Structure formats: C-alpha cells, structure tokens
Amino acid sequence: MMMRRDKGHETEKVLDVDASMQGTLIFKDYVNLRINGTFEGVLNTKGSLMIGEQAVINADITGESIIIAGKVTGNITALKDLKLISPARVIGDIRSPLLSIAEGAIFDGTSRMLSKSDALTDNVMTPDDLAKYLEIETSLVYEWASSGRLPGTKDGAAWKFERAKIDEWIAQGKIR
C-alpha cells in the first residue's frame, strides 16, 4: 500500500509490504519501507527501512536508516544507522557508522563501523562485488563490461562499477 502525506513542501512516501517476494528491489527515491512478509534476493533502499517482527528476509541489504525486528540472513550495509530490536535475529555481516543492538536481539556475524568516507567508497564495486550484487557469474560481468553492455570504467587493467550507475542500468531493464 502506498500512502502520501503532505508536510509543507515535503511528500512522505510509505510502502508497507506484507507479501512474499523474490528478486532485486531498488528504490531510487526516498521511501519509508516496512516489510512484514518474506523477501529473498537483493534489497537497496533510500530513506528508512523497517523489517517487522514477522518478516523473514534472505537478502543482502543496502540502505540508509534500517531497523530490524525480524529474521534477516544476509549482509547489511546501513549508510546512516542500523538498529536491531528484540526479537531480531541477524545472521550475516554488518557495516554501518552507527549500530545499536537492543537486549533480546541476536546478531551472528561480524560488524564494521563505517566512516562517511567509507560509505562513499562503498558505492564503487569490483567485478566480484558486482557479480554478487547481480547474482551472476563474474565472467558475465567481464563479458558485459568489455562489450559496453554494462556501465563501468577501466582503471588500468581493473574494472570499477559505480553502484548508482548500476542501479540505474537495472531500473532501465537493461539487465535482461
């Protein structure tokens, strides 16, 4: 369900999802996203993300402000802050400049505190990073980049890919 609430010049977008989904979800606009169902794949959001108590997520997640109360299996990168609240159960690695784990929440993995400059370099991916992000073989990344099908730059012999350009490429449906 999508709701809009006018607050002066600002429009708040809220998306509350209680469904079973699979794939790659990328939000280019700021949205307050709440997931209460199941999701499997890759999730990339702008704005705030709330994983509800009943949610079961098997995905790598990139977002700004993230609150988790449900079960997440996958790596999480929060560019602003990440809060695990009871009864959250997170299995995977966490990267965030600000991490809060409440009593009753379970975290099994490693955490790395990001600085603001780290968050900026996280927007550049290697071919291996991109292969994991797109859930394809690394050889396909090289093939697509060499043929000009995939937006990337060559730095000497090494390919580099900007997350924003890749997300735009995906949103335009060019991944097919």
C-alpha positions in Angstrom: 0.0 0.0 0.0 1.4 3.4 -0.9 0.4 6.5 1.1 1.4 10.1 0.6 1.2 12.6 3.4 1.9 16.3 2.6 4.1 18.1 5.1 4.6 21.5 3.7 6.8 21.1 0.6 7.8 17.6 1.5 5.9 14.5 0.5 6.4 11.4 2.6 6.2 8.0 0.7 5.3 5.0 2.8 5.3 1.5 1.4 4.1 -1.2 3.8 4.6 -4.7 2.3 3.2 -7.9 3.8 3.8 -10.4 1.0 6.2 -13.0 -0.2 8.7 -11.6 -2.8 11.8 -12.7 -4.6 14.3 -10.7 -6.8 16.1 -7.4 -6.8 14.3 -4.4 -5.3 15.9 -1.0 -5.8 14.4 2.3 -4.6 15.9 5.3 -6.3 13.6 7.7 -4.5 13.4 8.2 -0.7 10.7 5.9 0.8 9.8 4.7 4.2 9.6 0.9 3.6 8.2 -1.6 6.0 8.5 -5.3 5.2 6.4 -7.7 7.2 6.4 -10.7 4.9 9.2 -12.7 3.3 11.8 -11.5 0.8 14.7 -13.2 -1.0 17.3 -11.5 -3.2 18.8 -8.1 -3.1 17.3 -5.0 -1.4 18.6 -1.5 -2.0 16.7 1.4 -0.4 16.9 5.1 0.2 15.2 6.5 3.2 14.2 4.3 6.1 13.7 0.5 6.1 11.8 -1.4 8.9 11.9 -5.2 8.9 8.9 -6.2 11.1 8.9 -9.0 13.7 7.1 -11.5 11.4 9.5 -10.8 8.4 11.9 -13.4 7.1 14.5 -11.9 4.8 17.2 -13.8 2.9 18.9 -10.9 1.2 21.9 -8.6 1.1 20.5 -5.2 2.1 21.9 -1.7 1.5 20.0 1.2 2.9 20.3 4.4 4.9 18.4 4.1 8.2 17.5 0.5 9.0 15.5 -1.0 11.9 15.3 -4.8 12.2 12.9 -6.7 14.4 12.5 -9.9 12.3 14.9 -12.5 10.9 17.5 -11.5 8.3 20.1 -13.7 6.7 22.5 -11.7 4.6 24.9 -8.9 4.7 23.7 -5.5 5.7 25.2 -2.1 4.8 23.5 0.9 6.5 24.9 4.2 5.4 23.5 6.2 8.4 22.4 3.8 11.2 21.3 0.3 12.0 19.1 -0.8 14.9 18.4 -4.4 15.9 15.5 -4.5 18.3 14.0 -7.6 20.1 13.2 -10.2 18.8 15.6 -9.6 15.8 17.8 -12.4 14.6 20.5 -11.3 12.1 22.9 -13.8 10.5 25.5 -12.0 8.3 28.0 -9.2 8.3 27.0 -5.6 9.2 28.6 -2.4 8.0 27.3 0.9 9.5 28.6 4.1 11.0 26.1 3.7 13.9 25.0 0.3 15.3 22.6 -0.3 18.1 21.7 -3.8 19.4 18.9 -4.0 21.9 18.6 -6.6 24.6 16.9 -9.7 23.2 18.2 -9.1 19.7 20.6 -11.8 18.3 23.4 -11.0 15.9 25.7 -13.7 14.4 28.4 -12.3 12.2 30.9 -9.5 12.1 30.4 -5.8 12.2 32.5 -3.0 10.7 31.9 0.6 11.7 31.9 2.8 8.5 33.0 6.4 8.4 31.4 8.8 6.0 34.3 8.4 3.5 33.9 4.6 3.7 30.2 5.0 2.8 31.3 6.9 -0.3 33.8 4.2 -1.4 31.1 1.5 -0.8 29.4 3.0 -3.9 32.3 1.6 -6.1 32.2 -2.1 -6.8 34.8 -4.6 -8.2 33.7 -7.2 -10.8 33.4 -9.8 -7.9 31.3 -7.4 -5.8 29.1 -6.7 -8.8 28.6 -10.4 -9.7 27.4 -11.0 -6.1 25.2 -7.9 -6.3 23.6 -9.0 -9.6 23.6 -12.7 -8.6 25.5 -13.7 -11.8 28.9 -15.2 -12.6 31.9 -12.9 -12.6 32.8 -14.0 -16.1 29.5 -12.4 -17.3 30.4 -9.1 -15.6 33.7 -9.0 -17.6 32.0 -10.0 -20.8 29.2 -7.4 -20.5 31.7 -4.7 -19.4 34.1 -5.4 -22.3 31.2 -5.3 -24.8 29.9 -2.0 -23.4 26.6 -3.5 -22.3 27.4 -2.8 -18.6 28.3 0.7 -17.3 31.8 0.6 -15.9 35.2 2.2 -16.1 38.5 0.6 -16.6 41.3 1.8 -14.3 44.4 0.3 -15.8 43.6 -3.4 -16.1 40.9 -3.3 -13.4 37.2 -2.7 -13.9 35.2 -0.5 -11.4 31.5 0.0 -11.3 29.5 2.8 -9.6 26.5 1.5 -7.6 24.3 4.4 -8.7 25.0 3.8 -12.4 24.4 0.0 -12.0 21.1 0.7 -10.2 20.0 3.0 -13.0 21.0 0.4 -15.5 18.9 -2.2 -13.7 16.0 0.2 -13.3 16.0 0.7 -17.1 15.7 -3.0 -17.6 19.0 -3.5 -19.4 20.0 -6.5 -17.3 17.9 -8.9 -19.4 
